[in-house]
Amino acid sequence: MRILPIASGKGGVGKSLLAANLAIVLGEAGKSVILADLDLGASNVHQILGLKKSDEGIGTYLTRSNSSLADMVQETDYLNLRVLPGDTEIPGLANLQSHQKKKLIRGLASLDADYLILDLGAGTSFNTIDFFLMTKHGIVITSPTLTSTLNAYLFLKNVIFRLITDSFTRKSPAMARLEEMKKDGTSLQRVYIPQLIRELGALDPEGHQVLTRHLTSFRPLFVLNMLDNPRDVEKGDKIKRSCQEYLGIEIEHLGVIYRDHMQDVALRSRLPITRYKPESVISQAIYRMADKIIQTTGDDRDLLEIPGMDESFQVAELEAEVDFSAKVDELQRLLHTGALTQGDLLETIKSQQFEISSLKKENQLLKTKLLKALEPGDRR
């Protein structure tokens, strides 16, 4: 069974929409799929799929001692797709205790399917990170805005810290050094990870070998959502370079998704976009991602070969150009047929103006923080 966790550094970037629609497309391709709603405390996969809310799910499994996780998996009307519901009404479910998390991870790993897609909660909680690390090739989705890309990078940074702490034994000199740094919170925030790894390697060569194996095989997949123009793909290149230089890892570009007003229409209709309009720009992007995933076998290492790391970013640029042309063609067709009203045009312009305004505010905030970080004598 291939496990595909989908995470994001912040909410509102399309994580659950990608998880649900990718599950549908893989099912249509003849693969048996289980979609697990692990956004504990804020489960919404059933709404995206247009399903009724279930009375039993992950919370039932964790609170009922004699239950089986497989018994909580529910059939759907979608081809080859089953759903493992989350729970929103069980107090404290979003903050799992260690034994609950271990029980859930064991239960998830024992499920029977070709693909298990995990819709994870946004942010960098220990639970989210540990579910993300159930495989070496989890998917991180973000949008081109500054805050979103920064949070995606910080999510991966926290994942690397988790790998570091898991690689050294509790009583090793390296772990003692890490505990010392934790007491001074600023030390961990400012640490240069490649230098930290070298330092820990000198203290504990055996643990360093374990960490090296973890980092070498860890290759997250990257999805850039809510694009407005092909130039937005450059934001993905920046994240890639940051991960290489500051985290010591490589990421692979799984694909890009353009912003499309049809997504909102599909949501109001309680239908996934791939079912509501398969020929839409968003749907075609998800079909491409599914094809890339299906081309690989169950061996995680194969994900590095189809396509190669650098090639995957070049492919993403070409896909962005193609999808942008398709998006423009669709708008022109709607204008000529009269299907796109003046109100729709105004709404499109308003959304673009809002996005531009948000970007300006983010840039101003970043400029303010940089100025504050400078010493008074260094300001220009």
Buried (B, 14 or more C-beta within 10 A) or exposed (E): BBBBBBBBBBBEBBBBBBBBBBBBBBBBBEBBBBBBBBBBBEBBBBEBBBBEEBEBBBBBBBEEEEBEBBEBBBEBEBBBBBBBBBBBEBEEBBEBEEEBBEBBBEBBEEBEBBBBBBBBBBBBBEBBBBBBBBBBBBBBBBBBBBBBBBBBBBBBBBBBBBBBBEBBEEEBBBBBBBEEBEEEEEEBEEBEBEEBBEBBBEBBEEBBEBBBEBBEEBBBBBBBBBBBEBEBBEBBEEBBEBBEEBBBBBBBBBBBBBBBBBBEBBBEEEBBBBBBBBEBBBBBBBBBBBBBBBEBEEEBEEBBEBBEBEEBBEBBBEBBBBBBEBBEEBBEEBEEEEEBEEEBEEEBEEBEEEBEEEBEEBEEEEEEEEEEEEEEEEEE
